[in-house]
């Protein structure tokens, strides 16, 4: 399989926060944002592997700043690393204020998707070739995140993780 660049999976979704999507503080519900992030990441994963995909895990989400009612939300995602049948997708969320000309990074998340074939079995995915410095950093740290996830789920022994040994040696 030929490698792909992260930019080939770039997905950008833009929406405005409506009243029925807010909590009692008039900010976007966290669950609503998670759903938007999952949809965006799903499109990136599909673009990368040209197959149907399923969400395997939400590895990390951080909510740095609230997104207010009427705010313009930009959700951007792209594949940061591809393994044999799974892909890590990094999602960045921005609050866009076109009147002031500001973009504020509000949230981020890391999702794992698995490609599936017609029989709903895991299918191989193409490798990724990062280009930018940020893409290279996210690519390198993805292996650590994967091994840590495997250790925490009991599918890998801590002593078998080369990446974790590097941290603690």
GILINPE-V81045 format. One record per residue. RES is the residue in one letter. D_FIRST is the distance of its C-alpha to the first C-alpha in Angstrom with 1 decimal. Layout:
# GILINPE-V81045
res=[RES,RES]
d_first=[D_FIRST,D_FIRST]
This chain:
# GILINPE-V81045
res=[X,X,X,X,X,X,X,X,X,X,X,X,X,X,X,X,X,X,X,X,X,X,X,X,X,X,X,X,X,X,X,X,X,X,X,X,X,X,X,X,X,X,X,X,X,X,X,X,X,X,X,X,X,X,X,X,X,X,X,X,X,X,X,X,X,X,X,X,X,X,X,X,X,X,X,X,X,X,X,X,X,X,X,X,X,X,X,X,X,X,X,X,X,X,X,X,X,X,X,X,X,X,X,X,X,X,X,X,X,X,X,X,X,X,X,X,X,X,X,X,X,X,X,X,X,X,X,X,X,X,X,X,X,X,X,X,X,X,X,X,X,X,X,X,X,X,X,X,X,X,X,X,X,X,X,X,X,X,X,X,X,X,X,X,X,X,X,X,X]
d_first=[0.0,3.8,6.5,9.2,12.9,15.3,17.4,15.1,16.0,19.6,22.1,25.8,28.5,32.2,35.1,38.8,40.3,42.8,45.9,44.6,41.5,43.8,45.6,49.3,48.7,47.3,43.8,40.5,40.1,37.5,36.1,35.8,33.8,31.5,30.9,30.0,27.7,25.9,25.5,24.2,21.6,20.6,19.9,17.8,15.7,15.4,14.6,11.7,10.0,11.9,13.5,17.0,17.6,20.6,22.3,22.3,24.7,26.4,26.5,28.8,30.9,33.7,36.4,37.9,40.0,41.2,40.3,43.6,44.6,43.9,41.3,38.2,35.1,31.8,28.8,25.7,22.4,18.9,16.1,17.1,14.6,11.8,12.3,11.0,12.3,14.4,14.7,17.8,19.3,22.3,25.0,27.8,31.0,33.5,37.0,37.6,41.2,41.2,45.0,45.1,41.8,40.4,37.1,37.4,34.6,35.8,33.1,29.7,27.5,24.4,22.7,20.1,18.3,16.5,14.2,15.9,15.6,18.6,20.4,20.2,18.3,15.7,12.2,8.8,7.7,5.4,7.5,10.4,12.4,16.0,18.5,21.9,24.1,24.2,20.4,20.3,23.2,21.7,18.4,20.6,23.0,20.4,20.1,23.9,24.1,21.8,23.9,27.1,26.2,25.5,28.8,30.7,29.6,30.6,27.2,27.3,30.4,31.1,31.6,28.0,26.6,26.0,25.7,29.0,30.7,30.0,31.9,34.8,35.4]
